Amino acid sequence: MSQSSPSPESGAEPAESLREAVGQRRLEAAQEWLERRAPHVIADELARMDAVTAGVAFRLLPKDRALEVFEELEPVDQQPILEGLRDRSFRDLIEGMGPDDRARMLREAPAKVVKRVLAGLSLHERRMTSALLGYPEGSVGRCMTPEVVALPQALTVAQALRTVRAKGREAETVYTLPVVDSGRRLTGVVELRELVLNASDTMVCDLVVTEPACAYATDSAESAARLMQETNDLNLPVVDSEDRLVGLLTIDDAVEVIEAADTEDVARQAGAAPWAGHYMAASVWQLARYRALWLSLLLVAATLTVGVTRVFEATLEEVASLALFIPMLIGAGGNAGAQAATACVRALAVGEVRGSDLMRVVWRECRVGLVLGSLLAVLGLAVGAVFVGGGIAVVLGITLIVVCGWAATIGGTMPLLARRLRIDPAVISAPMVTTLVDATGLIIYFLTAKAVLGV
């Protein structure tokens, strides 16, 4: 069966093709490459390049296409490109951006870039951008679009459609239309589909969905995005403390918020600091710097294991065979704790578990750990009997049951305790739980050996 050739949109050609064309000053080849690719593919290639090469490639794009590509870039990749643009191109680009995309870029930009961007905006765009930047860091107010078509509730369908046609070009989306009263307080939403499918003399108030899901502008952006995920909404109305409409959180921004939150959680669970920008564009030293601190802390924490081994040194000297199974116990307990911690952090992130569920989670994870420990104990007894005989095999089996139950309980409990203490649960990462379980697991092992073997 013949294989079809890769689509130009897939980005299946070598990633160096655009970089090589620009680097060798074959600008016609570079322009052809850019013309055949979708904006998100071009953005990915620019993010892989150094700032100078990316700036040259970006300037080959026509104005409208350049804006589409620019909005696909992460803020850390946008800033070097902005700094390389001349004043006219700079103003055209930032003026064409949506206020929410502009605020997203500026929240990580140096002060000189922020000043230059705001100075280059029209008064209307500057006011909208400044209003978004005035909301707390991490709030949904920073991510929403204020460019919304809001409908008064006393309109007919025909009047509502005329309003959408008149104002829709200035709005980021018209699929979800908030309905407001005379004080601009949110009373509900109506979908554009409903307006199109109903008779022109139907009143909007008869089609409106009252008490829709919404968020306050100061709410966490992640919680608002997760709410959209649960309700399957394309857009989420955002209101102020007096329930007045101030904007919409759109699905594309919600996806970016969730992606950023999940990326941070994955990095912290792996025992590393989260970083901004494209992985392929980061230097070896940058990646090492993001990981070094956590590894250093974990190394220091691992000295607990050394201390425990030293305390029970006499026991090891008397029954040297106990040392054979230390790696097995450390691995089993650490993995059981890491599995529980990962499952709990994920459940917290998507709202399946709340802080009030602490005792239920403790009881559940303890039982899960004991079941897993019992299964592993059967294997441990068999392995121990083959290599060292029955006495130590019994020690190994008992220890596996207790250690796995203890590790799963600790792994499931620590993220919930972190949430109660207002610490990011992902910081209670799997490596941290593993390190703690290693030390306590050895204590359990040696105490069990003393009890069973009488050493």
N, C-alpha and C positions, 0 to 999 in steps of 0.2 A: 504493500500500500504506500503510495507516495505521500510525502510530508509537505504540507503547505509552508511557504516561506513566511518568516515572522513579519507581523504587521509593523509599519513604521511607528505606530502609536505605542507599541509594546516596549520600546527602548531596548530591544534584544541585541542591537549592534554593540560593538565594544564601547565601553564608557569613555575610552580615550579619543574617540573619533572627533568630537567637537573640540576637546582640549588640543588635540594635535593640529586640527585645522586652524584654530586661532593662534596657537603657538608658532606655527610655520607661516603665519600671515596669509593663509589661503582663505581670504575673507568670503569669496564667492562660494566656496565649498561649505564654509561655516553657515552662511545665509541659507543655503539649500538645506542643510541639516536642520536649521531652526524652522524653516517653513514646513517641513514634513512632520514635526513633532507637536504633540499636545502641550499646553502650558505646564501641566504638572510634571511631564517628562523633562521639559527644558529646565524647570526649577530644580529638579533633582540633579541634573547634570551641573548646573551652576553651583549648587551647594557642595559639589565634590571638588571644585576648582579652588585655586588660590584667588585672593581678592583681585589682583591685577587682571588675570586671565578672565575671570568671571565678569569683571567690569567691561572689558573689551567685547566679549560675546553679548552682553546685555545691550550694549549700545548699537548692535546690529539689528535689534528688533524694532519694528514699526511701533509708533506711539501706543495704539490701542492694545496691541499684543504684548507690549512691554508691561503695561499695567496688569494684565491678566497673569503674566508670569511672576511679576513682583509680588502680587498678593498671595501667590502659592508658596513663596519663600518663608522660612522661619525668620523672626526678627533679627537673630544674630547674623544671618546671611544677608539681610536687607541693608544693614547699616554700612558695610564697606561699599556696596554698589551706590548707595545714596551719596556717600562722601566723594565718589568719583564723578558725579554728574555736574554739568554746568548749570548755572542758575535757571535758565529757561526750561531745560529738560527736568530739572529738579522740581520746579514749581508745577509743571504740567503733571508730573507723576504723583506728587503728594496731593494735589488738588483733586485728581481723579479717583483716589482711594476712598473707600467707605470710611466713615468716622470710626467704626469699631476696629477695622483693620489698621487704621492709622494709630489709634490708641494702643493697640496690641504691640505695634512696632515701637512706639515711644516709651513703653513702660520699662524696657530694658536698654534704652539708648542713653549714651552720654549726654550730659547737660547741653553741650554745644550743639549736638544734633537736634535735640528737642527745641532749642531756641531757634535754630535755622528753619526747622520744619514749621513751627508756629508762625514765624515771621513771613514765610512764603505762602500762607493760606489766606483766602478771602475771609472777611469778617464773619460771615455765616459759618463757614467750615471751621474757623478757629474757635468759635463759641461752642459748637457741638463737640469738637475734640477736647477742649478744656473741660467741658461738663463731664465727659466720660472719665477723664483723668482725675477728676475730683472725687470719684468714688473710691472706697477702700481697695487696696491691693488684694487680688484674688476674688473680688466680688463680681456678681453677674453684671453689675452696672458698668464694669470695665469692658465687658464682652458684647453687650447688646448693641443693636443698631437703633439710633434715635429717629431714623428716617422711616416713618411708619405712616400708612394711610389709615386714619381713624375715622370711623363713621358715626355720625349722630344717630341715636336710636329712633328718631322720628321720621327717617327717610323711607321712601318706597324703594323697591329693587331698581327701578329705572333711574332714580336719583342717585342711588348708591353706585351704580355702574358708571354714571357720568362723573362722579367724584373720583372713582378709581382711574378712569381714563385721564382726568385732568391732573391728578397728583401722582399717579403710579410710576411715572418715569423717574421721579426723584426718590422713590422708595426702594429699599433693597429687596423687598418681597411684597407681593400682593395676594399670596395664596391664603394667608390668614389675616382677616381684617378685624381689628379690635373695635368694639362698639362702646361708645362713651356717652355720658350724660352732659349736661351743659357746663358742669365743672370739670370736665375731662376725666371724671372718675370712671374706671372700667366697670361696665355692666355685663359684658359678655364678649363673645367672638362669633364671627360668621365666616364660613369658608367661601372663597370666590366661586367655587363649584355650585354652591347653593344659590348664589345670585344669578348665575348663568342659567340654571335649570328651572328657576321659578318664574312665574308670570311677573310682568313689569310693574303691575299695581300692587303686588304683595308687599306688606310692610316688613321692613328689616327686623323689627322687634319680634315678629312671628317666627323668624328663622334663627334667631340668635341662640347660642348655647350659653345659658346663664351659669354663673359660678364655674368658669373654666379653671383649669390648672394655671397657676401664675406664680411669680416669684417677686419678692421685694428686691429693690436694686442693691441693697446692702447684703443680701444673702450670698452664700458661697456659690461661686460659678460652677463648681463641680456638683454640688447638690442640685442646682437648677438643671444642669445637663442630665444628671441621673434621673430627675423627675421627667424630663422629656423622653428619656429612654423607656421609662415605665409606662407613660401614657401614650406613647407612639405619636406624639405631636410633631409637626414639622416646624412650628414656631411657638414660643412660649412668651405670653405677655409679661412685661416687667413693670411694676408699679412702685411709687414712692410710699412713704409712711402714711400718707393720707389717701392711698388707693388711687392716685391719679396716674394715668398711663404715661410712662416715660420712654418705653421702647419695646423691642422684641428681641429675644434670643433666638437666632435662626439655627436650623439644623446643622449647617456647615460649621458654625462656631461651636455648637454643642459637641460635635464630634471631635473638634480640635481640643476642647477643654478636657474631654474624657481621655483622649489619647495622651495628652500631656500628663494628666494625673496618673494614668496607668504606667506610663514610661518612668515617672518618678518612683512609683511604688515598686516596679520591677528592679530598678537600680538599687533602691534601699534594701529590698529583700535579698539581693545578691551581695550585700555588704559593700556597696560603692555609692559615691555621691552622684546624683543625677547631673548630666551636663547638657548644655544647649548646643544645637547645631548638628550637622551631619556627621555620622560616625566616620565615614571615609575621608572627611576633610580634617578631622582631628589628628594632631600629631601624636607620636608615641609618648612623648613627655606629658602632653595634656591628659591622655587616657590614664597614664600611670599616676598622675597627680590626683585625679578624681578617685582612684582606688586606694592610694597609699594610706590615707588616714585611717580608714576602716580596717585595713589589714593590720596596721600597727596596733590599733586598739584591740583587735581580736587576738593578736599575738600576746599582748600583755595579759588579756583575760585568760589565755590558755595556760599561763603560769599557774593557775589554780590546779590544773591537772597535774603539773609537775609537783606542786606542793602536796597534793593528796597521795601521789605515788611515794613521795619521800616519807610521809607519815607512816605508811604501811610497808615500809622497806623491809622490816623484820619478817612480816608475813610472807612477802615475796621470796625472801631468802630461804624460809623454811619450806615453802611449797612453790618452787620455781616454775612449775607448770602453769600456775595461775597467769603468768605473764603472757602465755601463748594466746590467750583469748581476749586480752585487753583491746586490740584493734577491732575485733568482731563486736564487742559490746559497745565501744565508742561509736562505731559506724551505725549499728542498729538503733541505739538510743538517739543519736543525732539526727538520723533520717526520719525517725518517728516524730521527733519534735519539730523538725523543719516542715514536714507534711502538714502537721496540725496548724502551725503558725501561718503557712501559706494559705491554707483553706480558710482560716479565720480572718485574715487580712482581706482576702477577696470578698468574703461574706459581709464584712463591715463596709467595704467600698461600695457594694451594690445594694446595701440596705437590707440584706437578709438577716443580719444580726444587729441588735442594739445593745447599748451598755447595760440595760436592765436584764439582759439575758445571761449575765455572767455565770450565775450558779448552774443554769441549764447547760451552758457550754462546758463548764467544768465536769459535770456529771456525764455528759455525752462523750467528751474526749477521753475521760478516764476509762470508760467502758470500752471505747474503740481501741485504746492503747492496750488494755488487758487482753482483749481478743487477739490483737496482732501479736502481743508478747507470747500468748499461749501457743499460737501457730509457730512462731520462731523457736519457742522452747523445745518443741518436738524435734525440730532440726538440730538445735543445740545439743540436746541429750544424745542424739545419734552421733554427732560429730565428736562430742566429748568422750563418749564411750569407746569410740574407735581409737582415739589418739592418746587419752590419758587415764581412762578407767572411770568407774561409776561415781566415785565421790565428787570429783571435780565436775563431772557431767551434770550431777544434780545441782551443784552450785551455779553452774552456767545456766541451766534451765530456769531455776528460780529467779536468778538475776535478770534474765531476759524478760520475764513476765513483769517484774516490778519496775524495771527501767523503762520499758515501753509504755506502761501505764503512766508513770511519772512524767516521761518526756512528752507524751501527747497532752497531758493535763497542763503542763507548763507552756507548751507551744500554743495551745488554744486559749490560755488565760492571759498571757502577757499582752497581746494586742488589745484586748478589751480593757485591761488595767491602764494601758497607755492612753486609750481614748478617754477614760475617766480623768486622767491627769492632764488632758489636753496636749498630748504628745502624738505626733503622727504614728499610727500603728505600724506603718511600714518600717519605721526606724527600728522597731523590735524585730529585726530581720532574722531570717533563717540562720545565718551564721552565728548571730549572737545567741539564739536559743540553743544551737548545737554546742557552742562553747560551754554554756552553763550546764547543759545536760551531760557533757563529757565528764566534768569534774564531779558532779553529784552521782553520776552513774558508777564511777570508780569507787566512791564511798560505799554505795549499796553493794557493789561486787565484793569488796574486801570484808565488809561486815557480815555478809552472807557466808563467805568462806570461813570466817571465824566461828560463826554459829554452827555451821554444818560439819566442818572438819575439825573444829576445836583447836585451831592454831593461834 
